[in-house]
């Protein structure tokens, strides 16, 4: 395993003939009943995770727009991933989305679309480093069709307005985990299996 404070697993996929990652096919029964176990599936890889964001209150201000990337084109055991540093200004709510790609395919697979389709079996968790935990808050905006509905996390806010009595800049990180509820009911807690677990360096200005 690479010494880069991240681990990443292969995604599960259930779509034959469609090259996607990490997806469980959910029957109409399981959508209505979150206790319905879901079977496991074959595995496939991902290469690229993008976080796109903008100032919630000023979406046209290009100074408050960003596009950050984690990318590992040669997979585990090859070169270290390319990881952008997320730069955020304090006092802003950023509205964000996650796009996940598999660039080993031609054309690229937008695998986050498949996660959206299989959202009843997936959930993102966002955890700032200890020195940022009271200064940045992630607020998930999208939910699945379980009853009751549970968070997904392809869309979320990064709120840097929670506390403005600190001195900047602050260097830390934002950990992102995509939990995959493979054969078990989805809950609000992390599952024992994660499709990826990565940390973006983060600078709060």
C-alpha positions, 0 to 999 in steps of 0.5 A: 500500500502506498504511504499517502494517507489514503486507501482505495478499493475497487468498486462493485458493479452490477451492470453487465455491458456497462463499464461502471464502478461500485454499484449494487442493483437494488430491487423494488423491494429493497428500495422500500425496505432498507432492511432487505440485504443486498447481494455482492457483485464483481469489482472494477476500478476507479481512477479520478475523483473531482470536487467541483464547488462555488460560492452559494451566495455568489455563483457567478464569482469565478474567484469562489469557484473551484475544481479539485482532483484526486487521480491515480491513473496507474492504480495501486502499486504504481505511481503516487496519486495526484492530489490537489490541495483544496483552498477555501476562504472562511466565511463562505458556504460552498455548494459542491458536487462529486464526479467520479470517473474511470479513465481506463475506459474509452470513453471515460465512465462517469461512474458517479452517475451509477452511484446516483442510481444505486444511492440506496447502497452508498453514502459519503462521509466527510471528516475535517482534520482535528484542527479544522473540525470546528471551522468547516462543516460538511452538509449533505444535500442529496438523499436516497429513496429508503424509508426513511430516506438516508444521506448520499453525499454526491451533492454537499455544502462546505460551510466555513462560517461556523466559527470566524474567531480563528487565525488563518491560514490553517493547513489541514485535510478533508477525509472522504469515505464512500461507504458501500453497504454490500449485502447489509442494510444502509444506516447513517453510520459508516459501513465495514466496507468502503469503496474509497477512503482518501484525504485531500489536503485543505487550506482555510484562508 
